[in-house]
């Protein structure tokens, strides 16, 4: 029996744009999604992965309210944290493992990728590039990066 493919999806949540990166069938891709379409898109992606007989893991950047930014978030609906909650609920409903990562992984991951000669950005920029860094960090930490 062949081993099931592990598809890793990494998300950099935002209130307007959501970064999406994944490794599937050995190929790494990233893109930026509109926040209002992201939960449905990710739900469908996870369902397709499961329907194909593969397994998935969903990596999401933590939301942390830094003291220096707290004033700007006063009276905010905290849409980024709501996005994270929605994605965790979707993953739970589909029995998909969720791994939370801090934003602090980005700089060391860039360094690791540079040292390995791997391009650390995609074509979409912004949140998509941050999602890509979360994806690479997960792959590196779990010895899943084919290089």
WOFEN-V418629 format. One record per pair of residues at least 6 apart in sequence whose ideal C-beta (glycine too) atoms are under 7 Angstrom apart, sorted by the first residue. I is the first residue (numbers start at 0). GAP is how many residues later the second one is. D is the distance in whole Angstrom. If there is no record, write none. Layout:
BEGIN
((I/GAP/D) (I/GAP/D))
END
This chain:
BEGIN
((3/49/6) (3/50/6) (3/51/5) (4/20/7) (4/49/4) (5/49/6) (5/51/7) (6/15/6) (6/16/7) (6/17/5) (6/42/5) (6/47/5) (6/49/5) (7/14/6) (7/15/5) (7/49/5) (7/51/6) (7/127/6) (7/130/6) (7/131/7) (8/13/5) (8/33/7) (8/36/7) (8/47/6) (8/49/5) (8/50/7) (9/11/5) (9/49/4) (9/121/5) (9/124/4) (9/125/4) (9/128/6) (10/7/6) (10/8/7) (10/9/6) (10/47/7) (10/48/7) (10/49/5) (10/50/7) (10/76/6) (10/120/6) (11/6/7) (11/7/3) (11/49/5) (11/115/4) (11/118/4) (11/119/4) (11/122/6) (12/47/7) (12/48/6) (12/50/7) (12/67/5) (12/70/4) (12/71/5) (13/21/6) (13/66/6) (13/113/5) (14/20/6) (14/64/4) (14/65/5) (15/19/5) (16/15/5) (16/16/7) (16/17/7) (16/18/6) (16/109/6) (16/110/5) (17/15/5) (17/17/5) (17/20/4) (17/65/7) (17/109/6) (18/11/7) (18/13/6) (18/107/7) (18/108/3) (18/109/4) (18/111/5) (18/112/3) (19/10/7) (19/11/5) (19/13/5) (19/108/7) (19/111/6) (20/7/7) (20/8/7) (20/9/4) (20/107/7) (20/110/4) (20/111/4) (20/114/4) (21/7/6) (21/113/7) (22/112/6) (22/116/7) (25/120/7) (27/107/7) (29/92/4) (29/94/6) (29/98/4) (29/101/6) (29/102/4) (30/93/5) (30/97/5) (31/92/5) (31/94/6) (31/95/5) (31/96/4) (32/8/6) (34/44/7) (34/48/6) (37/45/7) (38/47/5) (38/48/7) (38/51/6) (41/45/6) (41/48/6) (42/47/5) (45/10/5) (45/44/7) (45/48/5) (45/50/6) (46/47/7) (48/7/5) (49/6/7) (49/44/6) (55/40/5) (56/39/7) (56/40/5) (56/42/6) (57/29/7) (57/33/5) (57/38/5) (57/40/5) (58/40/5) (58/42/6) (58/75/5) (58/76/7) (58/79/5) (59/24/6) (59/27/6) (59/38/6) (59/40/6) (60/40/6) (60/42/6) (60/69/7) (60/73/6) (61/38/5) (61/39/7) (61/40/5) (62/17/5) (62/18/5) (62/21/6) (64/8/6) (87/10/6) (90/7/5) (98/39/6) (100/33/5) (100/36/6) (104/28/7) (104/29/7) (104/32/5) (105/24/7) (105/27/5) (108/24/5) (108/27/6) (108/28/5) (109/10/5) (109/23/7) (111/28/6) (112/7/4) (112/23/6) (113/6/7) (115/31/6) (119/13/7) (120/8/5) (120/11/7) (121/6/6) (121/7/6) (121/10/5) (138/6/4))
END
